[in-house]
Amino acid sequence: MESTEHRLGAEHLAGCVALSKSASWNQNEADWRLMLSVGHGWGISLADGTLAASTLVLPYGGRFAWVSMVLVLPEQRRQGYASRLLRVAIEDLESRRLIPILDATPAGREVYRHEGFQDRWAFSRLAIKAISPPPVGDGVRPLQDGDWRWILELDRAAFGASREALLRALAKRLPQAALVSEQKKGFVLGRDGREARQIGPVVASDERTAMALLSHALCAIEPPVYLDVAGHAPALREWLEGRGFWFQRPFTRMVRGTEPAPGEERLVYCVAGPELG
């Protein structure tokens, strides 16, 4: 069937959500709207108007951008659509001197390695369908407007660039999970999803603070819940698995070229999601 490459816009949102559903990914319409507001993307549509494939790029600052939502409908795979749009995205970023970064599933990792991406660090998707609320202590409170200055400073150190628009949007998506350490040592945000609520990012100066933030966030929301837990925090993962979370899939953070991953990995306990960074 004849196909057409094009930029993605609001008129393609239904097709974008259908792509997420076809891959059993968690993004809902609000996620796609958020990503298209932060960045931009391309699609391939068939002659009947069906959106068959997508790829997005989310620029952060003036140094790098996330490559996101590389998806193809199952019945349209093995036609080169993903590779075609990935190269369009890479060329777009190279023209603006932005380093392409992405979080790869095992299925995509080898494809990305052939396009010049290299492994940097790993994280794991954990999931739960029913929560026994963990014990919570003091030291965590709801995020307030006056917190944004130090939150953005801490997040810039952790992530490697400002992503203020994204963080402010997430704080509105799941406000009951928008929490901070009273000692200004960390914060947690979250969002609703198509299959589950996603908690992340969790950025903290130490693992104890990360656990406290997660304890309060998990008490504030209804399951099911997804968490993307950084590989450098095995104690946090063990603590979560002891409360019923189970391992769903691994991800690998990859950078195209020889540059290190931006930011400070040790401050990131849960990423915002592989589609967001």
C-alpha positions, 0 to 999 in steps of 0.5 A: 500500500502507498505510504506518505511521510509527514510531520505529526500534528494534533490531527494524528493523536488518535493514530498515535495512541493506537500505535502505543496500544499496538505495542502495549506501551503506556502513553495516552493522549495527554502524553502524546500532546505533551511530547508534541508540545515539548518537541516534534515528530514525523509519521508515515501514513498509509493511503487509507489514512492509517498512521503506520509509524512514528518517531519524535524528538524532544530537545532539552537545552541546546546540547541534546535531544531525546529520540522517542516513540519509535513505533510501527504497527505490528502488521506494517513492520519489516518495511523499513519504516522505523529505520527511515523515520529514525534517520530523519530524526537523526538528520534533524538533530545533527542539523541543529548540533544536538546529540541524539539520546534514547532509552532502548528496549531490548528489541530496539537496542541492536537496531540503535547500535547499528545507527551509532548509539552506544550504551551508557546506563540501565534501568528497569521497569517495575510494575504493581497491580495492588499496593499494600501502602508502605510505612511513611514517615515525616519529611515529605510534603506536597510541592508548592510554587516556591519549590520550583527554583531549587527543584529545577536546579537539582533536576538540571544537575541530575538530567543535564539540562533544563526541562522546566516545561515538562516538569511543570506539566507533570506536576499538574498531571498527577498533583497528589504525587507531586511531592518534595523533601522538606530538606530540599533533598529531592522530589517526585512527580507522576502522571496518568497513563493508558495502562497504569500510573507512572511515577517518575522522575524521582530525583534525590540526593540519596537513596533514603530520600528517594524511598521516603518520596516513593512511600508517600507517592504510593500512598497517594495514588491508586494502582496499577503503577509503573516505576522505571528504577535506575540500575545504580539503586539495587537497594531501592529495587529490592525494597520495592520488590519486597512490597509486591513490585515485579520486573517487567522489562529492562531499558538501556540509556544510549547516546549516539557517538562517544559523548557520556550521558548528560547529567549525574546518574546517581541523582536519578532514582526513577526516570520520567519514562523512556519516552521522556528521559 
